């Protein structure tokens, strides 16, 4: 059993297909006996992944800054809710408490979290799996751009290989389990 940190969108204005994907991921990780570690919000995909995990009785840990609690978006249904002083402290706790990272579609915050765990892995600060779920080619442009950076010498090929790009929920959890 692994504590899987899921990074994803917390926007309130998403298409249902993204919310359904997040619920599916939460339910699948719970069905496989894993725990969910999340950003501690109850809205958007972040809330949906927690709902899916709880539907399978998976343990849920949310990590949220006090400023977001004050906006009344905290996932108060989490089995454990850690409240931090800010976003930087939140990322430290997420990194410490997770055994693996699964990145779903998201925006700037999701990308920030992806690059944080990826950078720290390339620096040798952890060896936890990082899996990018590229549903419907969501991350195709990003991945192509990063591959181009390898050819230019900005990103080492070893660093690029640290992120496992997959196309389905089952592949994502298989990768977490295989590389974890």
N, C-alpha and C positions, 0 to 999 in steps of 0.2 A: 504494500500500500504506500502510495506516494502523496505528498502534499503538493498539488499542482496549482501553481499560480496562473490564473487566466487574465490576460490583458485584453480589453475590448472597449468598445464605445460606451459612453454613459449618456449619450444624447437622448433626449426625450422624443425627438422627431425622426425616428427611423422607420423604415419599411418593416412590416411584420416578418418578412423572410429573415431579417437579421436577428430579430428577437427570437424567432423559432430556432434558428441555428444555435444561439446562445443557450436556450433551454435544452436543446438536444445535447450539446457539449456537457452541460452540467449533469444531466441525467446519465449520460454515458460514462462520465468519470465516476459518478456515484455507483453505477451498476458494476463497475470494475473494482470497486472497493477503495477508490482514492478519496482524498479530502480536497476540498476547494479552498484555495487562498485567493482572495480578490481585493479590489480596491475599496471595498466596504460600502459602496453605494447601492441604492435600491432602485435606481432608474436605468432606463435603456438596457443595453445588452448586459451590463454589469448586474443589474437586478435580475434579469431573466436567467443568467447562468446560475445564480444563487438559488432561484426558484427551482430550476431543473435539478440541481444537486440535492436540495432538500426533499424533493419529490421521491428520491431514492434513498433518503435517510443518510446522505453523506454529511460528514462534519463540515461546517463552513466557518471559515475565519475571514473576517473583513478587517481591513486596515485603512483607516480614513483620517484625514486631518481634521482638527477641531473646526476649522473654518467651514468645512463642508457639513459637519454635524450641525453647525449653527444655521445652515441653510435648509435643514430638515430633510436631507437626502440620505442619511445613514441607514444602512441595512440593519435595523434593530432586530430582525429575525435571525441574525447570524448566531451560531453557537458561541462564538467568541468575537467580540468587536474591540479592536485595539485602536485607540484614538491617539494620534500623534500631533506634534506641534506644527507640522507643516508638510509640504509635499516631499521635500528631500528626506525627512525622517521617515515618511511613509515608504519610500522606495527602499530604504535601508532595511526596514522591518520585513517588507515583502521578499527581499533578497535573502534575508536570514531564515525566514520561516518556510520558504518553498524548497522543494526537492527538484522541481522542473518548472519550465515556463512554456505556456501555450498561448500564442498570440492569435486572436481572432481579428476580423475587420474592425477598424477604429480610425480615429483621427490623430490629432497632434499629441494628445496625452498618451495614447496607445503607442505611437511611434517613439515618444520620449522614453517610455518604459522599456520597449524593445531595445532601443539603442543603449540604454543604461545597463541592462543585463548582458547584452552582447559585448559591449566595450569591456565590462569587468571580466567577462569570460576570456576575451582575447588577451587581457593583461595577466591572466592566470590567477585571478582572485577567486574564481570558482570554476567547477567543471560540471555544472548542472545543464541538462539538456534544454535547448531552446528550439521550439517547434513553431513554425509559421504556417497557419492554416490559410491557404490561398484559394478560398472558395470563389468560383466563377472568375478567376483571374484578378481578384481584388488587388493583390500585391504584385502582379506581373510586371508592371512598370518599375516599381521599386527594385525588385530583384534584378531586372535587366540593367538598370542603372548601376547597381552595386557590382554586378559582374563586370561592367565596363570599367569601374574603378580599380578592379584587380589588374586589368590589362594596362592601366596607366600607373600602377605602382602605389596607389593610395590605400588600397585594402589588400592585406595579404590573403592569398588563396586559402591558407589554413584558417584564417579568421572567417572567411565567407562560409567555409565548410562547417562551421560551428552551428549554423542555423539550418535546421532540417525543414525544407519546404514540402508540404504535403497538400493534398487536394480533398481529403475527406476526414470526417470526425474519427472514423475507425483508424485510418492511417495516422492521424495525429496522436491518438492514445497509444497505438502500437509503437510509434517512434519514441514517445515519452518512456514507455516501458523498456524498449530495446536499448536506448542510450542512457538510461538512468541508473 
